[in-house]
Amino acid sequence: MYGLIWRILPGPWVSKLILSLGLLVGAATLLWMFAFPALSPHMPFNDGAVQGGGPAPAEEGAPVEEPAEGEAPPEEELVDDTADGQG
């Protein structure tokens, strides 16, 4: 395949090298500008495996764990002491 392209290009080897590099850059540009953006929505790389949401609710009657010494208390126990109440 590459030999066929090399034989079809006109001129001495220096001009063939320059023309083949131009063809390579042109092919890469077409891929990046048109092919890859067209295929991007169909690729699974941005699909998240974890659904959003809060923590699972505790079972009724389950013991409540207290934070260990030095750990922050759960969010519902935090007090908003700012003047404007905007946390």
C-alpha positions as CSV (number, residue, x, y, z in Angstrom):
1,M,0.0,0.0,0.0
2,Y,2.7,2.5,1.1
3,G,4.9,1.4,-1.8
4,L,2.1,2.1,-4.2
5,I,1.6,5.6,-2.8
6,W,5.4,6.2,-3.0
7,R,5.5,5.1,-6.7
8,I,2.5,7.3,-7.6
9,L,3.9,10.5,-6.1
10,P,5.8,12.5,-8.6
11,G,9.4,13.8,-8.4
12,P,12.6,12.7,-6.6
13,W,12.6,11.2,-3.1
14,V,12.8,14.6,-1.4
15,S,9.6,15.8,-3.0
16,K,7.9,12.4,-2.4
17,L,8.8,12.6,1.3
18,I,7.4,16.2,1.6
19,L,4.2,15.1,-0.3
20,S,3.8,12.0,1.8
21,L,4.1,14.0,5.0
22,G,1.5,16.4,3.7
23,L,-0.8,13.5,3.0
24,L,-0.3,12.2,6.5
25,V,-1.0,15.5,8.1
26,G,-4.1,16.0,5.9
27,A,-5.4,12.6,6.8
28,A,-4.8,13.2,10.5
29,T,-6.5,16.6,10.3
30,L,-9.6,15.1,8.6
31,L,-9.8,12.4,11.3
32,W,-9.5,15.0,14.2
33,M,-11.9,17.5,12.6
34,F,-14.6,15.2,11.3
35,A,-14.3,11.5,12.0
36,F,-13.5,11.6,15.7
37,P,-16.2,14.2,16.7
38,A,-18.8,12.2,14.7
39,L,-17.9,9.0,16.6
40,S,-17.5,10.6,20.0
41,P,-21.2,10.3,21.1
42,H,-21.2,6.6,20.3
43,M,-18.2,5.8,22.5
44,P,-18.8,4.5,26.0
45,F,-15.9,6.3,27.7
46,N,-18.0,9.1,29.3
47,D,-20.8,6.7,30.6
48,G,-20.7,6.7,34.3
49,A,-21.2,3.4,36.1
50,V,-22.2,4.9,39.4
51,Q,-25.6,6.6,39.7
52,G,-25.7,9.9,41.7
53,G,-27.7,10.1,44.9
54,G,-27.2,10.5,48.6
55,P,-26.2,7.9,51.1
56,A,-28.4,4.8,51.6
57,P,-31.0,5.3,54.4
58,A,-30.2,3.5,57.6
59,E,-32.4,0.6,58.7
60,E,-35.0,1.4,61.3
61,G,-33.7,0.4,64.8
62,A,-30.0,0.3,63.6
63,P,-27.5,1.6,66.1
64,V,-26.2,5.1,65.3
65,E,-22.5,5.3,65.1
66,E,-20.8,8.3,66.7
67,P,-17.8,9.9,64.9
68,A,-14.4,8.9,66.3
69,E,-12.3,11.4,68.1
70,G,-11.0,13.9,65.6
71,E,-13.5,13.1,62.9
72,A,-16.1,15.7,61.7
73,P,-19.7,15.1,62.7
74,P,-22.2,14.2,60.0
75,E,-23.7,17.1,58.0
76,E,-27.0,17.1,59.7
77,E,-25.3,17.8,63.0
78,L,-23.4,20.8,61.7
79,V,-24.6,24.2,62.9
80,D,-24.8,27.2,60.6
81,D,-23.3,30.0,62.6
82,T,-22.8,32.5,59.7
83,A,-24.6,35.8,59.9
84,D,-26.4,35.5,56.6
85,G,-27.3,31.8,57.0
86,Q,-25.7,30.9,53.7
87,G,-23.4,28.2,55.1
